[in-house]
Amino acid sequence: MARRLDCVAELSTVDRILKVGASYQRQREVAAKNNGDLTKVVDALMAEMRDGLPS
């Protein structure tokens, strides 16, 4: 079905999201671990962009 609808690439990310969580979940976790320090959240986002999304 995904091939027929030409959305295989989009659906391939579902497994990763289920394994590592959505970006907002990872961001909230980083903030919680750092007393709400949003600079740590930005640092984590930058690391994900630089190194690739978590696997």
Residue frames as qw, qx, qy, qz and C-alpha x, y, z in Angstrom:
[[0.000, 0.887, 0.463, 0.000, 0.00, 0.00, 0.00],
 [0.308, -0.788, 0.090, 0.525, 2.79, 2.43, 0.89],
 [0.386, -0.123, 0.593, 0.696, 4.45, 1.86, -2.47],
 [0.195, 0.605, 0.684, 0.356, 1.19, 2.41, -4.26],
 [0.131, -0.947, -0.288, 0.058, 0.72, 5.68, -2.39],
 [0.560, 0.557, -0.171, 0.589, 4.40, 6.58, -2.86],
 [0.342, -0.814, 0.206, -0.422, 5.04, 7.14, 0.84],
 [0.910, -0.076, -0.333, 0.236, 7.52, 4.37, 1.71],
 [0.437, 0.339, -0.349, 0.756, 10.21, 6.85, 2.79],
 [0.333, -0.520, 0.139, -0.775, 7.82, 8.74, 5.04],
 [0.873, -0.359, -0.099, -0.315, 6.58, 5.58, 6.73],
 [0.788, 0.182, -0.461, 0.364, 10.10, 4.22, 7.22],
 [0.101, 0.458, -0.443, 0.764, 10.63, 6.73, 10.04],
 [0.712, -0.478, -0.117, -0.502, 7.77, 5.32, 12.13],
 [0.897, -0.158, -0.353, 0.214, 9.95, 2.48, 13.51],
 [0.460, 0.258, -0.337, 0.779, 12.67, 4.94, 14.52],
 [0.300, -0.504, 0.084, -0.805, 10.19, 7.21, 16.26],
 [0.851, -0.395, -0.210, -0.276, 8.79, 4.27, 18.19],
 [0.838, -0.024, -0.345, 0.421, 12.30, 3.20, 19.24],
 [0.459, 0.040, -0.253, 0.850, 13.84, 6.55, 20.24],
 [0.034, -0.706, -0.500, 0.501, 10.79, 8.75, 20.71],
 [0.333, 0.834, 0.301, 0.322, 9.65, 11.82, 18.87],
 [0.407, 0.422, -0.186, 0.789, 11.81, 14.93, 18.91],
 [0.354, -0.661, 0.047, -0.660, 9.56, 16.70, 21.40],
 [0.888, -0.436, -0.136, -0.053, 9.86, 13.74, 23.78],
 [0.781, 0.071, -0.181, 0.594, 13.66, 13.77, 23.59],
 [0.131, 0.569, -0.091, 0.807, 13.69, 17.54, 24.07],
 [0.597, -0.650, -0.039, -0.469, 11.47, 17.33, 27.15],
 [0.925, -0.264, -0.172, 0.214, 13.68, 14.60, 28.60],
 [0.575, 0.281, -0.171, 0.749, 16.81, 16.73, 28.11],
 [0.169, -0.635, 0.041, -0.752, 15.10, 19.72, 29.71],
 [0.788, -0.549, -0.119, -0.251, 13.93, 17.65, 32.67],
 [0.888, -0.116, -0.174, 0.410, 17.41, 16.22, 33.23],
 [0.466, 0.193, -0.087, 0.859, 18.89, 19.75, 33.18],
 [0.116, -0.532, -0.504, 0.671, 16.46, 21.64, 35.42],
 [0.340, 0.828, 0.417, -0.158, 14.66, 23.18, 32.46],
 [0.222, -0.629, 0.360, 0.652, 17.83, 24.58, 30.89],
 [0.717, 0.630, 0.239, -0.181, 16.79, 25.15, 27.28],
 [0.188, 0.786, -0.549, -0.212, 20.36, 25.73, 26.15],
 [0.388, -0.253, 0.886, 0.017, 20.92, 22.02, 26.81],
 [0.666, 0.476, 0.540, -0.195, 17.90, 21.25, 24.62],
 [0.461, 0.842, -0.171, -0.220, 19.35, 23.37, 21.80],
 [0.113, -0.622, 0.766, 0.116, 22.73, 21.67, 22.26],
 [0.565, 0.036, 0.821, -0.070, 21.05, 18.26, 21.99],
 [0.639, 0.676, 0.301, -0.208, 19.15, 19.30, 18.86],
 [0.260, 0.840, -0.429, -0.206, 22.33, 20.61, 17.28],
 [0.311, -0.405, 0.858, 0.059, 24.11, 17.34, 18.07],
 [0.662, 0.324, 0.664, -0.126, 21.29, 15.38, 16.45],
 [0.543, 0.815, 0.029, -0.198, 21.50, 17.53, 13.34],
 [0.062, 0.779, -0.611, -0.131, 25.30, 17.29, 13.21],
 [0.230, -0.328, 0.916, -0.023, 25.61, 13.58, 14.01],
 [0.406, -0.120, -0.780, -0.460, 22.35, 12.33, 12.58],
 [0.670, -0.409, 0.004, -0.620, 19.13, 11.56, 14.35],
 [0.433, -0.374, 0.774, -0.269, 19.30, 8.97, 17.11],
 [0.492, 0.159, -0.767, -0.381, 19.07, 5.42, 15.87]]
